[in-house]
Amino acid sequence: MAKKDKPIDWVGIESDYIAGRMSVREIARWHGVSEAAIRKKAKKAEWKRKAIPGHIEREPITVRTTAPATAPQDLADRGRALAGRMMDELDAVTSLHGELEDMICTEESDPRRRQALLKALSLGERAKTLKDISLTLKTLNEAAPEGKKAQRQANAENLAAHGGRFAPRPGPRATVN
């Protein structure tokens, strides 16, 4: 049995796009359409996004063709610092949870957006964020040059050097009758 495609609500997508309250990625996820399809349609139909007061428009992302060489230890240190800042943000959101929830309920008129914001602020989402940050820190600590793999390799070399079970076997003995 063939699956029937759900019709795309281009009118709703256009109004969300023009309103400018959600990113194109959020609109695509909400309406079940690819981000590329929305961008293509917006360009073809010449949709213009409204400027939001106090919102800073992002500059287009430029990709460097030659990235500067960065030591793995420097990358791990930057990742740890970023994870620390994200933990601080999570702490601030958690400590101001009630106030933020009240602000969302009173200020947000769009019920879909209100629900999405309240979901992002929920305990489950905050717990998932904490879990993800913790996993990232664990991965960074293991991937650093002195991670678990390097420690295991050093232990194996140490055992081999001191005649442990990983030491090379001695040659055959000659016996005389």
PyMOL commands that set and color helices and strands:
alter all, ss='L'
color gray80, all
select helices_A, chain A and resi 10-19+24-31+35-45+72-95+97-107+111-120+123-143+148-161
alter helices_A, ss='H'
color red, helices_A
deselect
rebuild
show_as cartoon
